[in-house]
Amino acid sequence: MVAAAKASGLPNMIGFNYVRTPATQFVRKLLAEGAIGTVTWFRGEHTEDFLADPALPATWRTEGRANGCMGDLAPHPVNCMLALMGPVAEVSARIETVHATRPGPNGPVAVTNDDHAQIMLRFQGGAMGHLYISRTATGRKMGYAYEIHGTQGSIRFDQEDQNAVHLYRAEGPEATRGFTRILTGPTHPDYLAFCQGPGHGTGYQDQIIIEAKDFLEAIATGKPVWPTFRDGLAVSQLIDTAHHASDDGRWHAVPQT
């Protein structure tokens, strides 16, 4: 697909919508501007609980690697991580099935894919990182979240509170330092088209609208818009590398597109 898109010269885009929230676009801008200094650590997750109950019956989601947690949930935080932190040099991973069987119409059915995974990372820029992905994280509904530490500050975000960014700046007297909760508003990317009031917030459907707007602009201009097929390939390469790392327990270098 990457090669075909390059040969055609046509606009192309991958449908990652969570990374398009005004909040995460704002975080990407903060990092590009060096707002928290040199980044030293990234922790990301995508945690949900739609298969936390072992009594839930087997479905298409519990069969085949592509439908497992690494195929279903992991691409979203991996895409976000690459957007915020840049390329990953190497990974170590553990990918596991929490509930080995689930009820079926004629008795227990084997689960043939993964329920959760953790990935240790070393970024090309030198920072360390960690990802946790789970569909059995009891209590989590849309835990697309990350925390980033730098030499001059930190940033926190959680999709369950998708209109807020928590920013810490290591400046001023120690006694008055602390995380500032920034509510998104018209001054943040892609917010004003939905509402003129700060703090009123955007929702999941608005991410899809922003995504559609981006692709329509790509068609109108004839230029690809981030993330492209190549960015999608980078996500798939990292996930595939994590599977290999989990199989043999070693650190693996991640191919670069």
TILOMAR-945247 format. One line per 5 residues: number of its first residue (from 0); for each residue x, y, z of N, C-alpha, C, O. Coordinates in steps of 0.1 Angstrom, whole numbers, plus 2048, in hexadecimal, padded with zeros to 3 digits. Last residue first. Layout:
// TILOMAR-945247
NUM = X Y Z X Y Z X Y Z X Y Z  ...
This chain:
// TILOMAR-945247
256 = 86D 819 855 867 81B 848 86E 825 840 86B 828 834  881 804 868 87D 812 865 879 813 857 87F 80F 84D  87C 7EA 87F 87F 7EF 871 87A 7FD 86F 870 801 875  889 7E9 89F 87D 7EB 898 881 7F0 88A 889 7FA 889  89B 7CF 8AF 89B 7DC 8A8 88F 7DD 8A0 88A 7D3 89A
251 = 892 7BF 8CE 892 7BF 8BF 893 7CD 8BA 88C 7D6 8BE  89B 7AC 8EA 899 7B9 8E4 89B 7B8 8D5 8A4 7B1 8D0  88A 78C 8F0 896 795 8EE 892 7A3 8E9 886 7A5 8E6  876 779 8F2 87B 77F 8FE 887 788 8FD 88E 78C 906  86A 76D 8DC 878 768 8E0 87E 76F 8EC 888 76B 8F1
246 = 850 778 8DB 853 76A 8D8 860 765 8DD 861 75A 8E3  854 793 8DF 84C 78C 8E9 84F 77D 8E7 850 775 8F1  861 79A 8C8 867 79C 8D4 861 794 8E0 868 78F 8E8  84D 795 8B5 859 78E 8B4 860 78F 8C2 866 785 8C7  83A 7A9 8BD 837 79B 8BE 843 792 8BD 844 788 8C5
241 = 849 7C0 8B8 845 7BD 8C6 841 7AE 8C7 845 7A8 8D1  849 7C0 89C 856 7BE 8A4 853 7BA 8B2 85A 7B2 8B8  82E 7C5 898 834 7B9 893 841 7B6 89B 843 7AA 89F  82E 7E0 8A2 826 7D5 8A8 82B 7C7 8A4 82B 7BE 8AD  83F 7ED 890 842 7EC 89E 83B 7E1 8A5 840 7DA 8AD
236 = 832 7E9 878 83F 7E3 879 843 7E3 888 849 7D9 88C  81A 7F7 87C 81A 7E9 87A 827 7E2 87C 828 7D7 882  825 811 87D 81D 80C 888 81D 7FC 887 820 7F6 891  82F 814 863 838 815 86F 832 80F 87B 838 808 883  818 813 854 822 808 853 82B 808 85F 82F 7FD 864
231 = 80D 82C 85B 806 81F 85F 80F 813 85E 80E 80A 867  81F 83C 84E 81E 83D 85D 817 830 862 81A 82B 86D  819 835 834 826 832 839 826 833 849 82D 82B 84F  7FF 83F 831 801 830 831 80F 82D 837 810 823 83E  800 85B 849 7FF 855 83C 800 846 83D 802 840 848
226 = 7EF 86E 861 7F9 864 85E 7F6 85D 851 7EB 85A 84E  7F7 889 84B 7FB 880 856 7EF 87B 85D 7E5 883 85F  7EE 889 829 7ED 88F 836 7F0 885 841 7EC 879 840  7F9 88E 807 7F6 886 813 7F6 88D 820 7FD 897 821  7EA 8A5 7F0 7F5 8A1 7F9 7F1 898 804 7E6 89A 80A
221 = 7D5 8B0 7E2 7DD 8A6 7DC 7E9 8A1 7E4 7F2 89A 7DE  7C3 8C1 7ED 7D1 8C7 7EA 7D9 8BD 7E3 7E3 8C1 7DD  7AC 8B2 7F0 7AB 8BF 7E9 7B9 8C4 7E5 7BB 8CA 7DA  7B5 89C 7FE 7B0 89A 7F0 7B0 8A7 7E9 7B3 8A7 7DD  7BC 8A8 816 7C6 8A1 80E 7C2 89F 800 7CA 8A1 7F6
216 = 7A4 8B2 81E 7AE 8BB 81A 7B9 8B5 812 7BE 8BB 809  798 899 824 792 8A1 819 79C 8AC 814 79D 8AF 809  7A8 892 839 7A9 88A 82D 7A3 892 821 7A8 891 816  7A1 8A5 84D 7AF 8A3 848 7B0 89C 83B 7B8 8A0 832  786 8A0 84F 78A 8AD 84A 798 8AC 845 79C 8B1 83A
211 = 787 886 85B 781 888 84E 785 895 847 788 896 83B  793 88E 874 799 884 86B 794 885 85D 79C 885 853  77F 89E 87E 78C 8A4 87B 794 89B 872 79A 89F 868  76B 88B 881 769 896 878 776 89D 874 779 8A0 869  776 87B 894 773 875 887 771 880 87D 775 87F 871
206 = 777 88C 8A9 783 887 8A4 781 881 896 78A 883 88E  75B 88F 8AE 763 89B 8A8 771 896 8A3 776 89C 899  754 878 8BA 750 87A 8AC 757 886 8A6 759 885 89A  75F 87C 8D4 765 871 8CB 761 874 8BC 769 873 8B3  75F 8A0 8D9 75D 892 8DD 762 888 8D2 769 88D 8C9
201 = 76B 8BE 8EB 767 8B6 8DF 765 8A8 8E3 769 8A4 8EE  763 8DA 901 767 8CD 8FD 763 8C8 8F0 759 8CC 8EA  762 8F1 910 755 8EA 90C 758 8DC 907 750 8D3 909  77A 8FD 913 776 8F4 91D 769 8ED 91A 765 8E5 922  772 91B 901 77C 913 908 775 90A 912 76C 90E 919
196 = 75B 91E 8E7 75D 91F 8F5 768 916 8FA 767 90A 8F8  755 91A 8CD 75D 926 8D0 760 927 8DF 767 930 8E3  757 8FA 8BC 752 903 8C7 75B 90E 8CA 767 90D 8C9  761 8EF 8A4 756 8E8 8AC 750 8F2 8B6 743 8F1 8B8  776 8FE 89B 76B 8FA 891 75F 8F4 898 754 8F3 893
191 = 788 8FF 8B0 77F 90A 8AD 774 907 8A4 769 90D 8A5  799 8E8 8B0 78E 8EA 8BA 784 8F4 8B5 778 8F1 8B7  7B0 8E4 8A1 7A4 8DE 89C 798 8E0 8A6 78E 8D8 8A4  7C7 8EB 8BB 7C5 8E7 8AE 7B7 8E0 8AB 7B3 8D8 8B3  7BC 906 8D1 7C3 8FA 8CF 7BF 8F4 8C1 7B4 8F8 8BC
186 = 7AD 91D 8D5 7BB 91F 8D2 7C3 912 8CF 7CE 912 8CB  794 914 8DE 796 918 8D0 7A4 91B 8CC 7A7 91B 8C0  79F 8F9 8F4 796 904 8F0 799 908 8E2 7A1 901 8DB  7A5 8E2 90F 7A6 8E6 901 79B 8F1 8FE 791 8F1 904  7B3 8EA 92F 7A7 8E6 927 7A8 8EB 919 7AB 8F7 917
181 = 7CD 8DF 941 7CA 8E8 936 7BE 8E3 92F 7BE 8D8 929  7D8 8DE 961 7CE 8D8 958 7C9 8E2 94E 7C3 8EC 951  7F9 8DD 96B 7EE 8E6 967 7E5 8DE 95D 7E9 8D8 954  80B 8CE 986 805 8CC 978 7F9 8D6 976 7F1 8D8 97F  821 8E5 997 817 8DA 996 812 8D9 988 814 8E2 980
176 = 832 8FB 9AE 832 8F3 9A2 827 8E9 9A2 823 8E4 9AD  835 909 9C5 82A 90C 9BD 829 904 9B0 820 907 9A7  84D 900 9D0 841 900 9D8 834 902 9D0 829 8FE 9D4  861 906 9BE 85D 8F8 9C0 84F 8F7 9C7 847 8EF 9C4  85C 923 9AA 85F 91D 9B7 859 90F 9B8 84E 90C 9B3
171 = 863 91E 986 85D 925 992 861 91E 99F 867 913 99F  860 8FF 975 864 90D 976 85D 913 981 852 90F 986  859 8E6 965 862 8E7 970 868 8F5 970 874 8F7 96D  837 8E2 95E 843 8E9 95A 84C 8EA 966 848 8EF 970  81F 8CB 953 828 8D0 95E 834 8D6 959 83B 8D1 950
166 = 7FE 8C8 948 80C 8CC 945 813 8D1 951 80E 8D9 959  7E5 8B5 93B 7EC 8B9 948 7FA 8BB 945 802 8B3 941  7C9 8BD 927 7D8 8B9 927 7DD 8BE 935 7DB 8C9 939  7A8 8B3 91F 7B2 8B9 928 7C0 8B4 926 7C2 8A8 924  795 8A6 911 796 8B4 90E 7A0 8BB 918 79F 8C7 91A
161 = 793 88B 918 79A 88E 90C 79B 89D 909 7A2 8A1 8FF  794 877 92D 792 886 930 799 88D 924 7A2 895 926  79A 860 921 78E 860 929 78B 86E 92E 780 871 933  7B3 865 917 7A8 866 90E 79B 866 915 791 86B 910  7CB 877 928 7C2 86B 929 7B6 86D 921 7AF 877 923
156 = 7EC 883 92D 7DF 884 926 7D8 877 928 7DF 86C 928  807 898 939 7FE 88C 93B 7F1 88E 933 7EC 89A 932  829 8A2 939 81B 8A3 933 814 896 936 819 88B 935  843 8B5 949 83C 8A9 946 82E 8AC 941 829 8B7 942  864 8C5 949 855 8C4 94C 850 8B7 948 857 8AD 944
151 = 87E 8C5 942 878 8D2 947 869 8D1 949 863 8DB 94C  884 8AC 938 88E 8B3 942 888 8BF 948 88E 8C4 952  866 899 938 871 8A0 932 87A 8A7 93D 876 8A6 949  84E 87F 934 857 887 93D 862 88D 935 868 887 92C  82D 878 92D 83A 87B 927 842 884 931 83E 88E 935
146 = 813 862 92B 81A 86B 934 828 86C 92E 82F 862 92B  7F3 859 91D 801 85A 91D 807 864 927 800 86D 92B  7D7 845 912 7DD 84F 91B 7EC 84E 919 7F2 844 915  7BA 838 90E 7C5 83C 905 7CC 848 90C 7C7 853 90B  7A5 829 91C 7B1 82D 922 7BD 82F 918 7C7 829 919
141 = 788 827 91D 78F 82D 911 79D 832 916 7A0 83E 916  783 817 934 77A 817 928 781 81C 91B 77F 817 911  78D 803 94F 791 80D 945 788 80C 938 785 801 934  782 7EF 95E 780 7FD 962 784 807 958 77F 812 958  79B 7D8 957 78F 7DA 95E 78D 7E9 962 796 7EE 969
136 = 7A9 7D1 93C 7AC 7DB 947 7A0 7DF 94D 79A 7E9 94A  7A9 7C2 925 7A4 7BC 932 7A8 7C4 93E 7A9 7BF 949  7B6 7CB 910 7A7 7CB 90F 7A1 7C4 91B 795 7C2 91B  7D3 7DF 910 7CB 7D5 916 7BC 7D6 913 7B7 7E2 912  7F5 7E9 910 7E9 7E8 908 7E0 7DD 90E 7E5 7D2 910
131 = 80E 7FF 918 806 7F4 91D 7F9 7F4 915 7F3 7FF 914  830 809 911 822 808 90D 81B 7FC 914 820 7F2 915  84B 81E 919 843 812 91C 835 813 917 82F 81E 918  86D 82A 913 85F 82B 913 858 81D 917 85F 813 917  889 841 912 883 834 915 874 835 915 86F 840 916
126 = 89B 854 8F9 892 853 905 88D 844 906 88D 83D 8FC  8AA 855 8E1 8B0 851 8EE 8A7 84F 8FA 8AB 848 903  89F 858 8C9 8A4 864 8CF 8AB 861 8DC 8B0 86A 8E2  894 83F 8C4 8A1 843 8BD 8A7 84F 8C3 8B3 851 8C2  88A 830 8E3 888 838 8D7 895 83C 8D0 89F 83C 8D7
121 = 883 811 8EE 88E 81B 8EE 88C 823 8E1 88C 81D 8D6  869 801 902 86E 808 8F6 87B 810 8F9 87C 816 903  855 7E6 90B 85F 7EF 90F 866 7F4 902 867 7ED 8F9  833 7DE 90C 83F 7E0 903 848 7EA 909 844 7F5 90C  81A 7C7 914 823 7D2 918 82F 7D2 910 835 7C7 90D
116 = 7F8 7BD 90F 806 7BC 90B 80D 7C8 911 808 7D3 913  7DB 7A7 90E 7E2 7B3 912 7F1 7B1 90E 7F6 7A6 90C  7CF 793 8FF 7C7 79C 906 7CE 7A8 90B 7C8 7B3 90C  7D4 783 8DE 7D9 789 8EB 7CF 792 8F1 7C7 799 8EA  7C4 765 8D2 7CC 771 8D0 7CE 777 8DE 7CB 771 8E8
111 = 7B4 74F 8D4 7C0 74E 8CC 7C7 75A 8CA 7D0 75B 8C1  7A3 73E 8ED 7A6 74C 8E8 7B3 74B 8E1 7BD 747 8E7  78E 722 8E9 79C 727 8EB 79D 735 8E5 798 738 8DA  76F 71E 8F9 776 720 8EC 784 727 8EF 784 730 8F7  75A 708 90C 765 711 90B 76C 712 8FD 76E 707 8F7
106 = 73B 700 8FB 745 6FF 905 750 709 904 74F 711 8FB  72C 707 8E5 72D 6F9 8E8 738 6F6 8F3 73D 6EB 8F4  72C 723 8E4 71F 71C 8E3 720 70D 8E7 716 708 8EC  745 72D 8FC 740 72B 8EF 733 724 8EF 72F 71F 8FA  758 740 913 74D 738 910 749 738 902 749 743 8FB
101 = 77C 73F 90E 770 746 911 764 73D 90D 765 734 905  79E 73B 91A 792 736 913 786 73F 916 787 747 920  7B2 74B 925 7B5 741 91A 7A9 73C 913 7AA 738 907  7B5 76B 92C 7AB 761 92D 7AD 757 922 7A9 75A 916  7CD 778 924 7C9 778 932 7BF 76C 935 7C1 765 93E
96 = 7E8 774 910 7DA 772 911 7D6 770 91F 7DC 767 926  803 78C 909 7FD 780 910 7EE 780 90E 7E7 78A 90B  823 797 902 815 797 8FD 80E 78A 902 813 77F 900  83D 7AB 909 836 79F 90E 828 7A0 90A 821 7AA 90E  85C 7B8 8FA 84D 7B7 8FC 849 7AA 903 850 7A0 902
91 = 871 7D2 8F0 870 7C5 8F7 861 7C4 8FB 85B 7CE 8FF  87F 7E4 8D4 875 7E1 8DD 877 7D3 8E4 87E 7CB 8DF  890 801 8C6 88F 7F3 8C9 884 7F1 8D4 880 7FA 8DB  88A 81B 8BB 896 813 8B7 895 805 8B9 898 7FC 8B1  86F 82D 8AE 874 824 8B9 880 81C 8B3 87F 817 8A8
86 = 86C 850 8A4 86E 842 8A1 873 83A 8AE 87A 840 8B6  857 867 8B8 860 863 8AD 863 854 8AD 85D 84D 8B4  845 870 8CB 853 86D 8CF 85C 86A 8C4 868 86A 8C6  82C 875 8C0 831 87E 8CA 840 87C 8CD 847 886 8D0  829 861 8AC 826 86F 8A9 82C 879 8B3 832 883 8AF
81 = 82E 84A 8BA 837 84E 8AF 835 85C 8AC 83F 863 8A8  817 84B 8CC 825 84B 8D1 82F 850 8C6 838 858 8C9  802 848 8BA 803 854 8C2 811 856 8C7 817 861 8C6  807 82E 8B0 807 83A 8A7 809 847 8AE 810 850 8AA  804 820 8C8 811 820 8C1 812 82C 8B7 81C 833 8B6
76 = 7E9 825 8CF 7F4 82B 8D7 801 82A 8D0 80A 833 8D2  7DE 816 8B7 7DB 824 8BA 7E6 82B 8C3 7EB 835 8C0  7E7 7FC 8B5 7EB 805 8AB 7E9 814 8AF 7F0 81D 8AB  7DB 7EE 8CC 7E9 7F3 8CC 7EC 7FD 8C2 7F4 806 8C4  7C1 7E4 8C7 7C3 7F0 8CF 7D1 7F6 8CD 7D2 802 8CC
71 = 7C4 7CF 8B3 7B9 7D7 8B4 7BC 7E5 8BB 7B9 7EF 8B5  7DC 7C0 8B4 7D7 7C4 8A7 7CC 7CF 8A7 7CA 7D6 89E  7DF 7BD 8CF 7EA 7C3 8C8 7E6 7C7 8BA 7EB 7D1 8B4  7C7 7B0 8D6 7CA 7BD 8DB 7D5 7C4 8D4 7D4 7D0 8D1  7BC 79F 8B8 7C0 7A0 8C5 7C3 7AE 8CA 7C2 7B8 8C2
66 = 7B7 79D 89D 7AC 7A2 8A5 7B0 7A3 8B4 7A7 7A7 8BC  7CE 792 892 7CA 7A0 88E 7BF 7A6 897 7BE 7B2 897  7CF 778 89D 7D8 782 8A2 7D3 790 89E 7D5 79A 8A6  7B1 767 8A6 7BA 76C 89B 7C2 778 8A0 7BD 781 8A7  796 76E 8BB 79C 764 8B1 7A4 76B 8A7 7A0 775 8A1
61 = 787 77F 8C9 790 776 8D1 797 76B 8C8 79C 762 8CD  777 78C 8B8 782 794 8BF 78B 78B 8C6 797 78F 8C8  762 77B 8B2 76D 77D 8A8 779 785 8AE 784 783 8A9  75E 76D 8D3 759 774 8C7 765 774 8BD 770 76F 8BF  755 75C 8F1 75E 75D 8E5 757 764 8DA 74C 761 8D7
56 = 743 76E 90B 745 763 901 750 766 8F7 753 772 8F4  74E 776 92C 749 77B 91F 74C 770 914 757 76A 914  75A 76D 942 74D 767 93F 748 76C 932 73E 766 92C  770 77E 948 772 771 942 766 769 93D 766 75F 936  770 79F 942 768 795 948 76A 787 941 767 786 935
51 = 77E 7AF 930 784 7AD 93D 77C 7A1 944 783 799 94C  779 7B9 917 77A 7AB 918 780 7A7 926 786 79C 927  777 7D4 91A 76C 7CE 914 76D 7BF 914 763 7B8 910  788 7E7 926 784 7DB 92E 778 7D3 927 771 7CC 92E  7A7 7F7 91C 798 7F6 91C 795 7E9 923 79D 7E0 926
46 = 7C2 80B 915 7BC 801 91E 7AD 802 91E 7A8 80D 920  7DF 813 909 7D1 813 904 7CA 807 90B 7CD 7FC 908  7FA 829 913 7F1 81D 915 7E5 81E 90C 7E1 829 908  81C 833 91A 80F 834 913 807 827 915 80C 81D 919  836 847 924 82E 83C 928 820 83D 921 819 847 923
41 = 857 852 91E 849 852 919 842 845 91E 847 83A 91D  872 867 926 86A 85B 929 85C 85D 923 856 868 924  880 87E 91F 888 872 924 880 866 926 885 85B 927  883 89A 90A 87A 88F 90F 883 883 913 88C 87F 90C  88F 8B9 914 893 8AC 90D 88A 8A1 913 88A 89F 91F
36 = 873 8CF 91A 882 8CC 918 884 8BF 910 87C 8BB 908  859 8D4 917 85D 8CD 923 86C 8C8 922 870 8BF 929  857 8E2 8FE 851 8E7 90A 855 8E0 917 855 8E7 922  861 8DF 8E4 86A 8DD 8EF 865 8E2 8FD 86C 8E6 905  850 8E0 8CF 855 8ED 8D4 85F 8EB 8DF 865 8F5 8E4
31 = 847 8C6 8CE 84F 8CC 8C3 856 8D9 8C6 861 8DC 8C1  838 8C5 8E5 844 8BD 8E4 84D 8C3 8D9 85A 8C4 8DB  822 8D6 8DE 82B 8D9 8E9 838 8D2 8E9 843 8D8 8EB  818 8C8 8C8 81E 8D5 8C6 827 8D9 8D1 832 8DE 8CF  80E 8B1 8D5 818 8AF 8CA 81F 8BD 8C8 82C 8BD 8C5
26 = 7FB 8BD 8E5 807 8B7 8EB 812 8B5 8E1 81E 8B8 8E4  7E9 8C5 8D1 7EF 8CF 8D9 7FC 8CA 8E0 806 8D0 8E0  7E0 8AC 8C9 7E7 8B5 8BF 7EE 8C0 8C6 7F9 8C3 8C2  7D4 8A4 8E0 7E0 89D 8DC 7E7 8A5 8D1 7F4 8A5 8D1  7BE 8B8 8E1 7C8 8B6 8EC 7D5 8B0 8E7 7DF 8B5 8EA
21 = 7AF 8B4 8C9 7B6 8C1 8CB 7C1 8C0 8D6 7CC 8C6 8D5  7B5 893 8BC 7AF 89C 8C6 7B6 8A9 8C7 7C3 8A9 8C6  7C3 882 8AC 7BF 88E 8A6 7B7 897 8B0 7B3 8A2 8AC  7C7 869 8B6 7D3 872 8B6 7CF 880 8B1 7D7 889 8B2  7B0 85C 8B0 7B2 860 8BE 7BE 86B 8BE 7BD 874 8C7
16 = 7B1 854 895 7A9 860 898 7AC 865 8A6 7AB 871 8A9  7C0 847 87A 7C2 848 889 7BC 855 88D 7C1 860 88B  7BE 83C 85E 7B4 842 866 7B6 841 875 7AE 83A 87C  7D7 849 847 7D2 83E 850 7C9 844 85A 7CB 84F 85F  7D7 855 825 7D6 858 834 7D2 84B 83B 7CA 843 836
11 = 7E2 865 807 7DF 859 80F 7DF 85C 81E 7E7 864 822  7E1 872 7E6 7E0 874 7F5 7DC 867 7FC 7D4 860 7F7  7F6 863 7CD 7E9 867 7D2 7E9 869 7E1 7F2 863 7E8  80C 859 7C0 80C 867 7C3 7FF 86C 7C9 7FD 878 7CB  810 83F 7B9 804 846 7B3 805 855 7B5 7FF 85D 7AE
6 = 826 837 7C7 826 837 7B8 81B 83F 7B2 81D 845 7A8  81D 83A 7E1 828 842 7DD 828 843 7CD 82B 84D 7C8  809 827 7E1 805 835 7E4 810 83E 7DF 80E 848 7D9  818 810 7DD 80E 813 7D4 80A 822 7D5 808 829 7CB  828 80F 7F4 82E 810 7E7 824 815 7DD 827 81D 7D4
1 = 814 80C 808 81D 818 808 823 81A 7FB 823 825 7F6  808 7F4 800 800 800 800 809 80D 800 806 816 7F9
